[in-house]
Amino acid sequence: MAQNRTGEPQKYKLFTVEHSYFSGKIRAYLRWKHYHGALDDGFEDILAAPELLEKLIMPKSGVPSLPQIEAPDGTWLQDSSAIFDHIEAQHPQAPAVADAKNAPRQCLASYLIELLADEWLIVPACRVRWHFSRSGVSPSHLTFNEQQWGAWLAPDSTGTQRRLAGAGFFETSFGISQADSDTPKGPFEGLGQLGMTAETEAAWLASLENIMSILEHHLTQHDYLFGGQPCLADFALMGPFYAHFYRDAVPGFDLRRRFPLTAEWVERTHGHDNINARSYAQNLYSYDGARLIARPATSDGGAWLPDDVIPDGVQRLISVFFSEMWPVLKIATQCLTQFIKSDAHQMGDELPRKSFTASPGFEAFQTRGGALTHAFTLGGARGERMVVANQMWMLQRLHPIALACTASPAARDWLNGFDNGGDLLALDAMMDGYRIAKQGGKIYSATD
């Protein structure tokens, strides 16, 4: 156990805000690890207020993206997937992903759903947050959104001042009163750059409706994606589902009204203190007249499904990944390869960072038909998206896992059963010899 100079145990320091997309993912995961005794002295969830962003977080990582974490040994990590990998390696107790040798299909499915949650659902998630914050839209959760952002921006202020801080930030940084203008800012600009436009909006929302329906049906039988305990896939889905679909007021009401099992699953997985949600942290009891007799509170005996079983709901989510997201990832990878090999880039130089909008210095490449944009089709609607280099980093991270998992003939046959599934194993050829390197929160091209 790491100790500070006074000899006291040191906790992991997790820097988050409640409304942050990826903070919900890591917070839920760390609560799982801590409950099972895997984190020694646990972790402290620290509000990443503007002062900490300026004086500590930005100097450490180079980017303001959240969450970020400081390990007890001083290691600083940014990006939820990098944090997950580090914690799993350092604290293998209570693993959050199935073993690639013993349950290869469940292992690979977890990472594919993580990619779907992190990099695909972020588009409809941000749409529902900001659409219902626009002027003149009803129902509206603008006041709630101002308050939750103000709680981060001005934590030492009064309630009224916090809301005013949020409102002022929305106007100056996001131009919220002019969200429908020809020059949108902030999330309104980012949605367009990620392919959410008037032409594609209905297709994105139909995709979200389908995913929510799949989850709701799955949860009629199982409390988590793979049975009676959570895994990486559940935690990754907390990114969009906790902060945006559950906590934000308008989509949160809709989730509770139309998808009540999914709302309960969010509470169960994120670690809310809801005794009705039947979490991994509680038992149910019978009484035999003399004593209480405990049993697991969750389905499937409180364990992952045996024999590497893939439930129908998970199978359907992976089908969504390969039918909707994979074609976009494939063309974006090819586009990034061409850019790296072009005269516009020198090997080893920085690439666009993980961002909801075009990265500073790359605007000309990531917008208006630039070299880092590409056409895509969703639900019959055609649009244009910017290339997000972090998605290629996540594919690169996934590739050796996919190879290890598909060493099993059964897992390889399962993967090949999806349209385009076999393409996942040809990633090295798609990347044509280049690699993606990360330093802090910045991304660079590299060679083997």
C-alpha positions as a printed NumPy array, in Angstrom:
array([[  0.   ,   0.   ,   0.   ],
       [  1.451,   3.372,  -1.015],
       [  1.961,   5.86 ,   1.796],
       [  2.624,   9.569,   1.981],
       [  5.377,  11.202,   4.045],
       [  3.372,  10.946,   7.236],
       [  3.014,   7.214,   6.785],
       [ -0.711,   7.424,   6.108],
       [ -2.229,   5.428,   3.217],
       [ -2.709,   7.356,  -0.014],
       [ -5.859,   7.109,  -2.043],
       [ -6.28 ,   7.37 ,  -5.769],
       [ -7.334,  10.931,  -6.545],
       [-10.075,  10.968,  -9.182],
       [-10.778,  14.386, -10.722],
       [-14.304,  14.548, -12.143],
       [-17.466,  16.569, -12.458],
       [-20.927,  15.047, -12.121],
       [-22.133,  16.026, -15.59 ],
       [-19.012,  14.684, -17.336],
       [-19.65 ,  11.881, -19.837],
       [-16.634,   9.719, -19.019],
       [-16.526,  10.487, -15.293],
       [-19.588,   8.297, -14.695],
       [-17.827,   5.38 , -16.384],
       [-14.73 ,   5.518, -14.187],
       [-16.54 ,   6.419, -10.964],
       [-18.805,   3.365, -11.31 ],
       [-15.817,   1.159, -12.099],
       [-13.758,   2.387,  -9.144],
       [-16.69 ,   1.883,  -6.79 ],
       [-16.853,  -1.746,  -7.961],
       [-13.124,  -2.268,  -7.42 ],
       [-13.165,  -0.568,  -4.032],
       [-16.165,  -2.554,  -2.822],
       [-14.261,  -5.756,  -3.554],
       [-11.168,  -4.559,  -1.672],
       [ -9.036,  -4.141,  -4.768],
       [ -7.97 ,  -0.515,  -4.22 ],
       [ -6.27 ,  -0.702,  -0.828],
       [ -7.419,   2.576,   0.745],
       [ -9.887,   3.371,  -2.013],
       [-10.215,   6.621,  -3.938],
       [-11.314,  10.189,  -3.418],
       [-13.672,  11.731,  -5.963],
       [-12.508,  15.352,  -6.301],
       [-14.472,  18.087,  -8.045],
       [-12.25 ,  19.31 , -10.873],
       [-13.066,  22.966, -10.302],
       [-11.57 ,  25.593, -12.644],
       [ -8.712,  26.359, -10.235],
       [ -7.61 ,  22.714, -10.272],
       [ -7.957,  22.52 , -14.033],
       [ -5.7  ,  25.544, -14.477],
       [ -3.092,  24.895, -11.812],
       [ -2.885,  21.109, -11.632],
       [ -4.735,  19.115, -14.287],
       [ -3.699,  21.019, -17.413],
       [ -0.002,  21.166, -16.423],
       [ -0.053,  17.417, -15.725],
       [ -1.771,  16.162, -18.883],
       [ -1.863,  19.071, -21.313],
       [ -5.646,  18.824, -21.752],
       [ -8.713,  19.745, -19.663],
       [-10.626,  16.554, -20.505],
       [-12.122,  14.634, -17.588],
       [-11.793,  12.335, -15.773],
       [ -8.142,  12.353, -14.789],
       [ -6.557,  10.402, -11.963],
       [ -3.443,  10.512,  -9.811],
       [ -2.315,   7.119,  -8.536],
       [ -0.773,   6.715,  -5.058],
       [  2.693,   6.423,  -6.648],
       [  2.243,   9.741,  -8.453],
       [  1.368,   8.263, -11.857],
       [ -0.965,  10.635, -13.684],
       [ -3.518,   9.224, -16.114],
       [ -5.95 ,  10.87 , -18.507],
       [ -8.586,   9.065, -20.603],
       [-11.052,   6.596, -19.159],
       [ -9.719,   3.596, -21.121],
       [ -6.138,   4.263, -20.034],
       [ -7.326,   4.59 , -16.43 ],
       [ -9.209,   1.294, -16.713],
       [ -6.169,  -0.51 , -18.158],
       [ -3.893,   0.822, -15.416],
       [ -6.222,  -0.085, -12.556],
       [ -6.895,  -3.578, -13.926],
       [ -3.155,  -4.226, -14.279],
       [ -2.249,  -2.885, -10.845],
       [ -5.288,  -4.288,  -9.001],
       [ -6.365,  -7.565, -10.632],
       [ -8.684,  -8.521,  -7.783],
       [-12.347,  -8.495,  -8.883],
       [-11.589,  -8.228, -12.621],
       [-14.022,  -6.113, -14.599],
       [-13.545,  -7.942, -17.882],
       [-13.66 , -11.645, -18.657],
       [-10.435, -13.557, -19.328],
       [ -9.549, -13.793, -23.02 ],
       [ -8.629, -17.47 , -22.711],
       [-11.508, -18.744, -20.598],
       [-14.342, -16.495, -21.841],
       [-13.082, -14.992, -25.122],
       [-16.468, -13.995, -26.538],
       [-17.5  , -12.167, -23.372],
       [-14.076, -10.491, -23.238],
       [-14.177,  -9.246, -26.821],
       [-17.822,  -8.2  , -26.571],
       [-17.007,  -6.051, -23.522],
       [-14.375,  -4.058, -25.408],
       [-16.596,  -3.644, -28.482],
       [-19.434,  -2.289, -26.348],
       [-16.958,   0.043, -24.632],
       [-16.054,   1.469, -28.031],
       [-19.739,   1.824, -28.941],
       [-20.469,   3.572, -25.636],
       [-17.438,   5.853, -25.663],
       [-17.319,   6.997, -29.248],
       [-20.752,   6.415, -30.826],
       [-23.355,   7.108, -28.171],
       [-21.631,  10.374, -27.303],
       [-23.348,  11.946, -30.32 ],
       [-26.998,  11.312, -29.348],
       [-26.099,  11.823, -25.681],
       [-24.876,  15.346, -26.313],
       [-27.776,  16.014, -28.632],
       [-30.38 ,  15.318, -25.933],
       [-28.507,  17.401, -23.368],
       [-28.143,  20.46 , -25.543],
       [-31.315,  20.232, -27.602],
       [-33.387,  20.535, -24.445],
       [-31.261,  23.5  , -23.343],
       [-32.004,  25.533, -26.485],
       [-34.151,  28.635, -26.297],
       [-37.801,  27.982, -27.088],
       [-37.63 ,  24.177, -26.834],
       [-40.244,  22.509, -24.645],
       [-39.864,  20.636, -22.414],
       [-36.69 ,  22.347, -21.275],
       [-34.042,  21.438, -18.728],
       [-31.973,  24.571, -19.256],
       [-32.23 ,  25.683, -15.622],
       [-31.064,  22.281, -14.38 ],
       [-28.203,  22.289, -16.869],
       [-27.167,  25.797, -15.799],
       [-27.176,  24.663, -12.175],
       [-25.116,  21.516, -12.694],
       [-22.485,  23.369, -14.714],
       [-22.51 ,  26.258, -12.241],
       [-21.847,  23.83 ,  -9.38 ],
       [-18.567,  23.036, -11.142],
       [-17.708,  26.56 , -12.278],
       [-18.438,  28.375,  -8.99 ],
       [-18.482,  25.756,  -6.202],
       [-17.934,  28.299,  -3.414],
       [-20.825,  30.537,  -4.494],
       [-24.455,  30.646,  -3.426],
       [-27.061,  28.614,  -5.283],
       [-28.254,  31.588,  -7.311],
       [-24.696,  32.611,  -8.158],
       [-23.867,  29.076,  -9.272],
       [-26.766,  29.075, -11.689],
       [-25.769,  32.488, -13.038],
       [-22.224,  31.202, -13.537],
       [-23.556,  28.31 , -15.586],
       [-25.814,  30.581, -17.619],
       [-22.985,  33.024, -18.301],
       [-20.66 ,  30.23 , -19.388],
       [-23.264,  28.808, -21.746],
       [-23.64 ,  32.187, -23.405],
       [-19.992,  33.223, -23.667],
       [-18.507,  29.812, -24.493],
       [-21.371,  28.071, -26.275],
       [-23.405,  30.985, -27.646],
       [-26.479,  29.158, -26.419],
       [-28.941,  31.888, -27.386],
       [-27.603,  31.668, -30.968],
       [-27.413,  27.89 , -31.141],
       [-29.336,  27.793, -34.424],
       [-27.157,  30.355, -36.188],
       [-24.875,  29.622, -39.133],
       [-21.853,  29.785, -36.812],
       [-22.686,  27.565, -33.795],
       [-20.215,  27.217, -30.931],
       [-19.25 ,  24.587, -28.393],
       [-21.447,  21.461, -28.342],
       [-23.722,  22.818, -31.058],
       [-20.726,  23.095, -33.364],
       [-19.363,  19.723, -32.238],
       [-22.586,  17.887, -32.987],
       [-22.383,  18.996, -36.6  ],
       [-18.726,  18.03 , -36.845],
       [-19.575,  14.531, -35.568],
       [-22.321,  14.145, -38.137],
       [-25.484,  15.166, -36.266],
       [-27.261,  17.54 , -38.642],
       [-30.839,  18.224, -39.689],
       [-30.38 ,  15.563, -42.374],
       [-29.083,  12.844, -40.035],
       [-30.748,  13.702, -36.707],
       [-33.67 ,  11.297, -37.137],
       [-31.286,   8.434, -37.953],
       [-29.164,   9.092, -34.863],
       [-32.242,   9.211, -32.635],
       [-33.594,   6.013, -34.182],
       [-30.261,   4.33 , -33.426],
       [-30.479,   5.486, -29.805],
       [-34.078,   4.279, -29.502],
       [-33.044,   0.872, -30.792],
       [-30.161,   0.584, -28.311],
       [-32.386,   1.594, -25.406],
       [-35.011,  -0.925, -26.458],
       [-32.384,  -3.673, -26.659],
       [-31.163,  -2.857, -23.156],
       [-34.637,  -2.7  , -21.666],
       [-35.527,  -6.122, -23.054],
       [-32.209,  -7.61 , -21.924],
       [-32.765,  -6.329, -18.387],
       [-36.013,  -8.253, -18.076],
       [-33.807, -11.327, -17.571],
       [-30.393, -10.131, -16.37 ],
       [-29.323,  -7.371, -13.991],
       [-26.117,  -6.589, -15.927],
       [-24.983,  -7.215, -19.474],
       [-23.357, -10.562, -18.724],
       [-25.502, -11.735, -15.845],
       [-25.365, -10.941, -12.154],
       [-22.301,  -8.703, -11.86 ],
       [-21.097,  -5.72 , -13.889],
       [-18.213,  -5.632, -16.343],
       [-16.371,  -3.124, -18.513],
       [-19.327,  -2.966, -20.906],
       [-21.729,  -1.912, -18.125],
       [-19.283,   0.682, -16.783],
       [-18.612,   2.111, -20.263],
       [-22.326,   2.545, -20.87 ],
       [-22.491,   4.63 , -17.692],
       [-20.745,   7.356, -19.728],
       [-23.814,   8.266, -21.773],
       [-26.457,   6.686, -19.599],
       [-25.631,   8.171, -16.191],
       [-24.773,  11.783, -16.944],
       [-26.95 ,  12.354, -20.012],
       [-29.789,   9.849, -20.325],
       [-30.466,   9.362, -16.593],
       [-29.335,  12.497, -14.777],
       [-30.234,  15.224, -17.277],
       [-33.815,  16.192, -16.562],
       [-35.752,  15.748, -19.821],
       [-34.118,  12.524, -21.086],
       [-33.983,  11.312, -17.484],
       [-37.763,  11.597, -17.153],
       [-38.193,   9.831, -20.486],
       [-35.845,   7.02 , -19.402],
       [-37.74 ,   6.46 , -16.154],
       [-41.095,   6.615, -17.942],
       [-40.396,   4.365, -20.931],
       [-37.343,   2.332, -19.894],
       [-37.695,   1.818, -16.128],
       [-35.503,  -1.295, -16.014],
       [-32.721,   0.637, -17.718],
       [-33.071,   3.49 , -15.228],
       [-32.808,   0.952, -12.396],
       [-29.726,  -0.616, -14.039],
       [-28.058,   2.817, -14.16 ],
       [-28.58 ,   3.207, -10.398],
       [-27.379,  -0.344,  -9.783],
       [-24.243,   0.003, -11.889],
       [-23.242,   3.541, -10.956],
       [-23.433,   2.619,  -7.281],
       [-26.399,   4.648,  -6.08 ],
       [-27.667,   3.847,  -2.619],
       [-30.981,   2.482,  -3.88 ],
       [-31.999,  -0.623,  -1.97 ],
       [-34.613,  -1.47 ,  -4.614],
       [-32.019,  -1.586,  -7.399],
       [-30.532,  -4.922,  -6.18 ],
       [-26.845,  -4.161,  -6.606],
       [-23.718,  -6.284,  -6.271],
       [-23.212,  -4.566,  -2.892],
       [-26.242,  -6.068,  -1.198],
       [-27.99 ,  -9.335,  -0.374],
       [-31.603, -10.359,  -0.332],
       [-32.778, -12.285,   2.725],
       [-35.19 , -14.99 ,   3.687],
       [-36.203, -15.71 ,   7.26 ],
       [-36.528, -19.264,   8.545],
       [-38.115, -18.29 ,  11.825],
       [-34.798, -18.074,  13.644],
       [-32.33 , -16.247,  11.452],
       [-31.87 , -14.293,   8.236],
       [-30.55 , -16.348,   5.318],
       [-28.667, -14.334,   2.698],
       [-28.594, -14.824,  -1.051],
       [-27.195, -12.657,  -3.874],
       [-29.445,  -9.727,  -4.676],
       [-28.689,  -9.787,  -8.391],
       [-29.678, -12.212, -11.121],
       [-27.758, -15.279, -12.241],
       [-26.434, -16.044,  -8.78 ],
       [-24.568, -12.744,  -8.656],
       [-22.044, -13.931, -11.261],
       [-21.246, -13.627, -14.954],
       [-23.01 , -16.183, -17.108],
       [-21.02 , -19.428, -17.34 ],
       [-19.595, -21.106, -20.455],
       [-18.835, -17.841, -22.253],
       [-22.515, -17.329, -23.017],
       [-23.442, -14.234, -25.004],
       [-27.009, -13.166, -24.126],
       [-29.278, -12.174, -26.989],
       [-29.273,  -8.516, -25.9  ],
       [-25.475,  -8.344, -26.028],
       [-25.506, -10.104, -29.395],
       [-27.855,  -7.419, -30.695],
       [-25.665,  -4.597, -29.329],
       [-22.638,  -6.056, -31.108],
       [-24.728,  -6.197, -34.293],
       [-25.378,  -2.461, -33.874],
       [-21.633,  -1.903, -33.523],
       [-20.789,  -3.731, -36.747],
       [-23.715,  -2.447, -38.808],
       [-23.575,   1.221, -37.746],
       [-20.247,   2.1  , -36.168],
       [-17.731,  -0.209, -37.801],
       [-18.161,   1.193, -41.349],
       [-17.481,   4.657, -39.908],
       [-14.415,   3.455, -38.002],
       [-13.088,   1.705, -41.082],
       [-13.335,   4.705, -43.393],
       [-12.028,   7.045, -40.666],
       [ -9.   ,   4.763, -40.178],
       [ -8.299,   4.825, -43.897],
       [ -8.693,   8.606, -43.926],
       [ -6.28 ,   9.048, -41.018],
       [ -3.765,   6.716, -42.676],
       [ -3.827,   8.816, -45.823],
       [ -3.371,  11.992, -43.794],
       [ -0.392,  10.606, -41.871],
       [  1.273,   9.526, -45.125],
       [  0.602,  12.874, -46.831],
       [  2.781,  15.957, -47.03 ],
       [  0.459,  17.646, -44.516],
       [  1.893,  15.533, -41.682],
       [  5.321,  14.496, -40.424],
       [  5.641,  11.193, -38.605],
       [  5.8  ,  11.824, -34.874],
       [  3.832,  15.067, -35.041],
       [  0.663,  15.667, -33.042],
       [ -2.693,  14.471, -34.301],
       [ -6.144,  15.774, -33.324],
       [ -6.748,  15.046, -29.659],
       [ -9.79 ,  13.427, -28.143],
       [-12.382,  16.161, -28.388],
       [-16.032,  16.803, -29.125],
       [-15.04 ,  19.543, -31.569],
       [-12.217,  20.003, -34.048],
       [ -8.882,  20.205, -32.23 ],
       [ -7.084,  23.562, -32.115],
       [ -4.837,  23.827, -35.157],
       [ -6.714,  21.111, -37.062],
       [ -9.9  ,  23.002, -37.877],
       [ -9.075,  23.242, -41.576],
       [ -8.523,  19.487, -41.724],
       [-11.481,  18.375, -39.573],
       [-14.208,  20.596, -41.053],
       [-15.755,  21.598, -44.384],
       [-14.574,  18.601, -46.391],
       [-10.988,  18.786, -45.108],
       [ -8.51 ,  15.925, -45.245],
       [ -9.711,  14.616, -41.861],
       [-13.392,  14.441, -42.741],
       [-15.301,  11.669, -44.458],
       [-18.788,  10.833, -45.682],
       [-20.89 ,   8.32 , -43.752],
       [-24.333,   6.771, -43.913],
       [-26.623,   5.986, -40.98 ],
       [-30.109,   4.582, -41.377],
       [-30.163,   5.647, -45.017],
       [-29.206,   9.257, -44.196],
       [-25.925,  10.612, -45.527],
       [-23.667,  13.026, -43.68 ],
       [-20.089,  14.085, -43.03 ],
       [-17.989,  13.52 , -39.914],
       [-14.6  ,  14.591, -38.685],
       [-11.961,  11.944, -37.988],
       [-11.337,  11.431, -34.265],
       [ -7.832,   9.991, -33.923],
       [ -8.568,   8.676, -30.443],
       [-10.908,   6.146, -32.019],
       [ -7.964,   4.724, -33.94 ],
       [ -6.012,   4.539, -30.67 ],
       [ -8.877,   2.552, -29.157],
       [ -8.884,   0.189, -32.152],
       [ -5.125,  -0.236, -31.818],
       [ -5.605,  -1.047, -28.119],
       [ -8.362,  -3.509, -29.017],
       [ -6.46 ,  -5.332, -31.772],
       [ -4.226,  -7.607, -29.624],
       [ -7.214,  -8.365, -27.404],
       [ -9.234,  -9.396, -30.465],
       [ -6.369, -11.606, -31.674],
       [ -6.056, -13.248, -28.263],
       [ -9.783, -13.841, -28.028],
       [-10.122, -15.252, -31.53 ],
       [ -7.38 , -17.806, -30.887],
       [-10.455, -19.727, -29.774],
       [-12.175, -21.203, -32.859],
       [-15.571, -20.683, -31.229],
       [-14.855, -16.995, -30.64 ],
       [-13.503, -16.543, -34.167],
       [-16.618, -18.178, -35.622],
       [-18.753, -15.92 , -33.421],
       [-16.955, -12.79 , -34.641],
       [-17.154, -13.863, -38.28 ],
       [-20.889, -14.316, -37.85 ],
       [-21.336, -10.531, -37.843],
       [-21.332,  -8.589, -41.093],
       [-17.823,  -7.087, -41.367],
       [-16.797,  -8.881, -38.138],
       [-13.687, -10.434, -39.652],
       [-12.42 ,  -6.984, -40.662],
       [-11.557,  -6.332, -37.027],
       [ -8.621,  -8.744, -37.277],
       [ -7.137,  -6.908, -40.282],
       [ -6.529,  -3.665, -38.421],
       [ -2.736,  -3.689, -38.924],
       [ -3.211,  -3.682, -42.689],
       [ -5.728,  -0.841, -42.409],
       [ -3.26 ,   1.238, -40.405],
       [ -0.481,   0.453, -42.9  ],
       [  2.316,   0.282, -40.356],
       [  1.651,   3.394, -38.322],
       [  0.732,   3.505, -34.65 ],
       [ -1.011,   5.982, -32.389],
       [  0.981,   7.156, -29.369],
       [ -0.38 ,   9.036, -26.371],
       [  1.498,  11.402, -24.099],
       [ -0.755,  12.766, -21.41 ],
       [ -3.882,  13.819, -23.228],
       [ -2.158,  14.441, -26.57 ],
       [ -2.006,  12.042, -29.521],
       [  0.856,  11.529, -31.973],
       [  1.638,   9.362, -34.975],
       [  4.328,   6.735, -34.521],
       [  5.83 ,   3.736, -36.262],
       [  6.413,   0.239, -34.979]])
